[in-house]
């Protein structure tokens, strides 16, 4: 694939009036593309993708360009965002239990690798928690240290189980039977 063509096609999907907090616009992207600064253009397009929802094809083009540039984390992020356009967005403020309180002893990988179970309020017929599984992406960090706190994004394996949730609710993370962390939901936007 041609990286330049992928980035150009993605940039054409960004509305002209879109601008980041730092006043980056699609014109800035085109300037970097004109000078073959593809990695910078990709980063700016990722930022513009946070301004307003963009279609799955935008994120697919971005992921393909990142893969061609051998930018693994960017490619994973763009694939993640492509999935969010289909399955919705769930963001939360996660606090992990400290190792001294029985929490994990190693960092949580940040790029959507971990698929923990979550207690989101469902119960089995006997009253036990019926856990739901979701991939976890740590925003802004390569990993979340034991006992740490960070905003996260969740990608449920079964999105329809999560429809009843709303911002402000508290859900719990489980990697084993004891609670591994608690998360306060910040944003829940699931498809109809």
N, C-alpha and C positions, 0 to 999 in steps of 0.2 A: 504494500500500500504506500501511497505517496503522503508523507506526513503533512506537507504543505497543503495538499488538497483536503485532507481530513480537517485540519485546523481552519482552513477557509470556510469549509461547509459548516462547521460548528459555529464560527463567528457570524455567519449569515442568519443564524437562528436567534441571535441575541438582539432584542429590540434596541433601536438606535438610542432611545432615551434612557436606557439602563446605565447606571453609574454606581460604582462601589463607594464606600465611605471615604475613600481617598481620591474620589473623582476619576477613577479609571473608567474609560469607556471602550467601546468596540473600536473606535478610531485608534486608541493606543495599541490595541491588539494588532491592527492592520500595519501600524508603524513597525512593530517588532517583526511581523511576518515579512515585510518588505526588506528587512535587513537579515533575514534568515536566523532570527533569534527565536527559534521554535519553542524551546523549553520555557522561556520567559512568557511567550504568547500563550502557551498552555496554562501556565500558572495564573495569568490574568483572566483567561477564560473560566478557569475554575472559580475564581473570585466573583466574576460576573454571574456565574451559575448560582451563587448564593443570594443575589439581589432579588430575583423572582424565579418562580418555577419555570423550567425550560423542558422541552419534550425529551423523551427517551432517546431519540435519534441524536440529539446534541451530545448527551453523555456517552452514547455508543461511539460516536466519532472521536470524542475526546479520549476514551479508553483505548481505541485502536491507535491513535496518535501516540499516547503515552507508552503503549506496548512497543511500537516501532522505535521510540526513543529510549527504550530499556529503562523506563521510569516505573518500577514495580509498584511503589506505594501510590503514585498518581493514577496508574491504571486501575488498581484495586479500588481507589476512591471513586473514580468515574464509573466503574461497574456498580459500585454500591449505590451511587446517586441514580444511575439508570434503573436499578431495582426499586428505589424509592418512588420513581415516577409511576411504576406499575402497582406497587404494594402499599404505598403510603409512607409517612414519616412518623417515627416515634422517637422523641428526644427526652432525655431524663438527666437529672443530676445524681450521679452514682457515688456512694460512699462505701468503700470496701471495709470489712472488719479488719482490725489489726491482727497480726499473727499472735500477739499475746492474748487475744480474745477468741482464738480458734480460727482466725481467718487464714487465707492462703499465704504462703511464704515466698512466692515468686510473683513477679509483675504479671498483670493481665496484658497480653499482647493487644495492641491498639487497632490493628487493621482488619477487623472483622473475622479473625481466625477462631476466636473462642465462641462456643455455642452453649452457654449455660442455660439451666432451667430457671424459670421465673414463676413465683407464686403471684398470679394476677387475679386471685379471688375465686377461681373455679374450685369446686369440690367434687370428690368421688361420692358414690352412693353411701359410703360409710363415713363421710365427713372429712376424710383426709384431703390435703391439698392435691389438686390435679394440675400438675405443673405444665407450663407451656415453654417451648424452646424458641430462643431468638439469638441470632448472631449479634455480637456486640462490637461497635466501633467507638474507640475513645477519640473524642474531638480534640485536636490540637496537640496531641502527645503520641509518641510512638508506642507507649505502654503506660499502664496505671500501676503505680507502686502499691504493695500491700498496705492497707490502712489508708490509702489515698482517696482523693475526691476529684471528680472531673465530670464535665458534661459528656454524655454518651448518646449514640444513636443505636436503635435496636431494629433488627430486621427479623420479624417473626417468621418461623417456618410455616405457621398456619395463621395468616393475618386475621381471618374471621373470628378467631378466639379472643382477639384483642379489641374488638369493636366497642365494648362496653367501657373502656377506660377513658379518662379525661384528665386534663392538666390538674396538678395538685394532689392526685392520688399517689399513694406510696405502694410500691411493689418490692418484692424481695428476690434477690439473686441466690441461686443454689447451685453449687457444683457437686456438693454431697448433701446429706440430709440437713446438717446445720445451715443456718443462714450465712451466706458469704458476703452479703452487702445489702444495702437498701437504696432504692432509687425513688426520687420524687419526680413524677412526670412533668415535663415542661411543655411538651407539644405532642398532640396526637391527631394526626391527619391521615385517616385511612380511606381508601377508595370506597365508594358506595357499594 
